[in-house]
């Protein structure tokens, strides 16, 4: 029997609200990963309301479910993306297909240009799905905080033939406080977080810019690592009090597809005693890099290949919250393995997520070499007093189809910003003033006092958001647009 057939695990215990789109209970994420991707015709997907348990309390959240209860979508590469999205969640919303490159009118950002999808409305989306990769989908509104997100996995023919098991993990941060209230509290922040970081950093720029290489400023990074204290940190809707357990084959090969769907939390993935290989970022293949700890910021994805030992031991895969001892994760366990209790608080803070790994990445299929036709220089600024975040110089990123575009992003605030471009994939070509041929991806972290340059080909006309994937930074103004003439 092939290793990829060893799928299973415990039921998630998720309760689904009694709606037309949720007549079937949620499948566990392990069961959902069994779903084949070869179904022809239009796929049905529903925005639903459901109830999960978080810290012993019932939590009303959203879901993105197929009619059989499967979470999210699994599709074939180079096939049509043909999805009928039904809004049965009771609120107007819209879904962004993060990692795909649809036509502009199907991208999923409200009023850019498509209108919100009203309650009880169904809308059909059709476009080429593109090449394979680990992607995801989520609301481009504050509803993302309330778990309106799900995996969107695109498998290639090679993926289906490999003798490996896929394990999909969607990370999230959860609060019982509504997102609107969280944002209002941030905008009313005072005290130590009330200083004007933008102004302070501007005065230091000339002395610091050439020396940081994208790293956080020593002694100051912890100041603004996290601006929200969440009630829980989830992996596939669950905390470590009751983690999802994936049944695996002893000695088998596992491909972790990890998605950071958190709205305001960066993590480090810790594979423990098993050394892993990162083989793709944001759905795009890279030259493999070995290790046991891999950073992942908001909106980013990691594909990690694991060779499991031939033993009956369970293997926790943990996500360590940046700067604190909070953690979440899942468990890989051969049949019959004993699963020890894992505390949701570790013994040390999670590492600060910076660009150490990013500087080592190299794309398997880099952009063709050519000079940039147009170059933009952006400055990321922030002021915790009033919670104001901006992209200076980003009011007019006007491009023409067929051009090679280079964008330089300099972070003059004291928080990191994972910057995401819609409708395109870019290559990281410079970090801290040092040019190199980095990964092709769609979301890159720009740390405090760091600079990152990316290049992409203008091959998908529209007016495409370029924004910070920290939900509350984006909602407070950290968004620009790449607009085709």
WOTAGI-V154245 format. One record per helix or strand of 2 or more residues. SS is the DSSP state (alpha for helix, beta for strand). FROM is the first residue (numbers start at 1). TO is the last residue. Records with the same first field share a line. If there is no record, write none. Layout:
SS = FROM-TO, FROM-TO
This chain:
alpha = 3-5, 20-22, 29-32, 104-106, 142-146, 157-161, 179-187, 191-194, 197-211, 221-224, 240-242, 358-360, 471-475
beta = 15-16, 43-54, 57-65, 73-76, 80-87, 95-98, 122-128, 133-139, 149-155, 165-174, 232-235, 245-248, 253-260, 267-270, 276-281, 284-291, 293-296, 301-307, 314-322, 326-334, 374-383, 388-392, 397-399, 404-411, 417-421, 426-431, 434-435, 440-441, 443-446, 451-457, 463-468, 479-484
